[in-house]
Structure formats: C-alpha cells, structure tokens
C-alpha cells in the first residue's frame, strides 16, 4: 500500500538552526527572517520546541565536549562584579548642598 504525504516536506534541521541563529544575530523580528531559511512560523515553532525539550542544551554540551577534547577551550574565567551605586536621593539633591539645609534649619529655629 503506497503512503501518501500531504503538505510540505520537513525543512532540514541545519537550515532551521541557521535561520534561528540569523534571527538572534541580527535582532530582527521572526517574520523578517529571510525566506531562504524557511517559513518564520516553522523557525519559531522549532525554536520553542527545541528550547523546551533541551535540544539546545544538548547541542551546546556536544560542541563544548568536542572543543574541549581538541584543546580549543580555556576554562579559566575571570568575572568582575564591581558595581558603584549612588544613593537614591543623589539624583534629586539641591544645588546648595548641606549649606542650604543648615540655613533653612537656622531660619526656622
């Protein structure tokens, strides 16, 4: 018994992955991805499916394992978390500084 197929043939994973990478590299909306990568709805649907089922995590782990075996990854990392914050009232300070407050207190007292 012959099997009949309906609809479009499934778009290859490599093409879809290239479209997803192109979308995030350029920052365009899904519907602005070039047609050469397939329908934007296909790209978006497969992106959501792969994100949910852990496919991206598996791809990253495989790529890291391959690069690590070849000696292409230096796992040493340095992270600087220095941060400087101003007090919340620093943005609305009076231009006279502390002299203005002291003058107002003397005048009231």
N, C-alpha and C positions, 0 to 999 in steps of 0.2 A: 504494500500500500504506500503510494507516494505521499510524502509530507509536504504540505503547502505552508509557505511562510507569508505572513502579511506584514505590512509596514516596512519601515526602513531596516536595512541590516544594522547590527550593533556597531557603533563607532569604536574604533580601537582605543585601548586604554592609553597608549602613548600620545595619541592625538589629543585626547581629553586632558591628560595631565599637562601637556604643553599649553593648551588653552587656559587652564586654571592658573598655571604659572604666569602666563602672559597677562592675565587679568590682574593678578596681585602685584606684578612687577610694574605695571603701568598705572594702576589705581583707577581704571575705568569701571563703569557700571557693567553688570553682567551682560546686558543687552548690547553693549558696544564692543564686545569681543568679536574679532573678525570671523566671518563665516567659514574660513578655511579650517578652523578648529571645531566646527560643528555648530549645531544649534545652541544658543546660550542657555536654553532650558535644560538641554542634555548636560551641559557643563555644570550648571548649578545643581541639578539633581544628583549627579555623580559626586560632586564635591561634598554635598551634605551627607550622602550615603557613606563615602569614604571617611569623612571626619567622624561620623557616629560609630562606625564599626571598627575603627582602629587601623585602617589601611595606611593612613599617612604615618602613623607611629611605626608600623612595621617597615615601611619604605625607609624612614629615617634611620631606624636601627640597622637595617641591612646595609645602607650606604655608609654608616659610621663603622660597622664591623669590617667592611671591605677596605675602607680607607685606613682604618687602624691596623689591619693586617699588612697593608702595604707601607706602613710607617708614615702616612701622609697627615696624621692628626697629632698635634701637640696638645695634650690635655691640660697643660698648665694654663690657668686663667687668673687674672688679677682684676678684682672688682673694687672700684672706689665708690663708696656710698656717702661721701661727704656732701652735706647739704647745709645751706645757710638760709635761715628764715628771719624775716623781720617780724616784730610784734604786730598783732592785728591792728593796733592803733597807730602804727607808724605811718600809714598811708594818709591819715587824716589829721596829722599834727598841725597845730597853729604855727605860723611862721615866726612868732616871737619866742618860742621855746619856753623854758622854765621861767624866764623873767615875766612873761605875760601872766602866768598863773600866780606868781608871788605878788605881783602888782594888784591883781584882782582881789586877792585874799586880804591884802593890807587895806584896800579901799573899802571892803565890806566890813572889816573888823574895827 
